[in-house]
Amino acid sequence: MLRKSFLTGCVLTALLITASTSGAQDRIAVYLKHASGADGFTDASKARQDSLKDLAKRLRDSKVVRVTETAEDAAVTLEVLARETHHAGSLMATPQNASSLTVRLTAGEYTTDFTGESGSKGVFSGYGAAAKQVVKQFEAWVTANRERLTARGAITTAK
């Protein structure tokens, strides 16, 4: 009886270890940047720097991608191109604004742009929600192109 309990415990432990290891998904490496990295010039736009932080925050817990420190370690680069807020009308005499964020994805020779937009009441609010939309589009693109990205050796095991 004691041996059966011991054996059952060992089997359950092995199953838990296997499940936690196999449950770790492989993630594609992505590098985030804004114009400051281009040829050593400095980007004076605090707005693009802030949006870069918004993207990094949204990607931190991603099960699809992981952010790398260098472009050389990444299969995909996301570059913040622009962010802006424009007046989108009024609702019951309350000014409504739309905040948008545009990024460019580069994977080898391939590029495409993603834009996220979010409504807001404040002049400079809504960028976090716009970043969330961009991340959703980006993760969908990575998922759709996973096989090709994996073939390029751009995958890493999640921790």
N, C-alpha and C positions, 0 to 999 in steps of 0.2 A: 504494500500500500504506500509506504514511504517512497519507494523507488518510482511508483507511478506518479506521485505528486511532484517529485523532483524532475522527472522526465517531462511532465506536462509544463512545469515552470520553465524548463530550458527551451522547449519548443515555442512557448509563448514569447519568451525573451527574444529568441531568434527571429520570430515573425515581426515583432515590434521594431527591432533593429533594421531588418530588411525593408519594412514599410517606410520607416523614416528616411532611409537612404535612397530608396527608389522613388520616394515622393518628392525629392529635391529635383526641381526642373532645371534643365539646362537653359541658360540665359545668354542672349546675344549682347556683345559688348558695344556700347555707344559712348561717343565723346561729345560733350556739350561745349559750344563756343559761341562767342559773338565777335564782332569785327575787330576787336583789339588784337587778336592773334595774327592778323593778316600782315605779313612782311614787317613785323615789329612795331607797327603803328599803334597808338593808343586810341581806343574808342572812348570819347568823352560822354557817351550816352549812358547816364545812370539808369535810364528806363530799360535799355537792353540788358544791362547787368542784373537789374532786379528780375526781369523775366527769365534770365538764365537760372537764377536762384529758384524761381517758381517751378521751372521745369525739373530741376534737380530734386526739389522737395517732392514733387509728384512721382518721380521715377525711383525714388529711394527704396520703396517697398515693392517694386514691380517684380512680377514672377516671369516676365517676358524678356526684359533687358536688365543690364547692370551698367552703371556709369563708370567709365575709366578715367584715369588721370591724364592719359596722353592719347593723342590721335593715333599713334602707332599701334596701340593695344586694341583699337576699336575696328569693327567692321563697318560701322555706320557713324556718321557725324550729323548732329543736329546743330544748325547755326541760327541764332536769333537774328532775324532780318529787321523786323519792325514791330512796334506796338503803338497803338494809338487809341484815343477815346474821342468819339464824335457825338454830337447831339443827335439823338434819335427821336425827337418829338417830346410831347408832354402827355402825361396821363393824369387826368383830374387835377390839372394845374401844377403838377409836380414834374420838373424837368427829368427826362429819361435820357441816359447816355448809353452808348454801346462801346465796350472795350474790346479791342481785337489784338491778336498776337499772330504773327506770321513767322514761320521757321522754314528753313531749307534742309532737307535730308539729302545726304550724299553717301552713296555706297559705290565705291569704285568710280566708274564713269557716269553712273546713273544719278540723277537729281530729280527731286520733286518737292513741291512746297505744300505745307499744311497751314491752315488758318483756323483759329478758334475765335469765337466771339461770344461775349457775355453782356447781358444788359446790366445796368447799374444806375443808382440814383446819384452817386457821388461822381465828381469829375475824374478822379483817379482810382476808382475802385473797379473790381471786376476782372482784373488781370489774372488772378489765381484761377478763376473759373475758366477763363480763356485758355490758360495753360493746361487745365484738366482736359479740355476738349482736344487740344493738340496732342496730348499724351495718349488719349483714347485712339485717335486716328493713327498715330505713330505705332502703337502697340498692335493695332489691327494690320498695319502694313508689314510689320516684322513677322507676325504670325502667318500672314499669307505668303511671305517670301522666306520663311524659315529654312526650307530645304536648300535653297540657293545660298543663303547666308552661312548655313552650316557647312556646305561644301567648300566655302572660302576659309574655313578654320576659324570662324569668328564666334565660337561658342565656349561657354565656360559653365562649370557646375555651380549652381547656387549654393550659398553657405547658409 
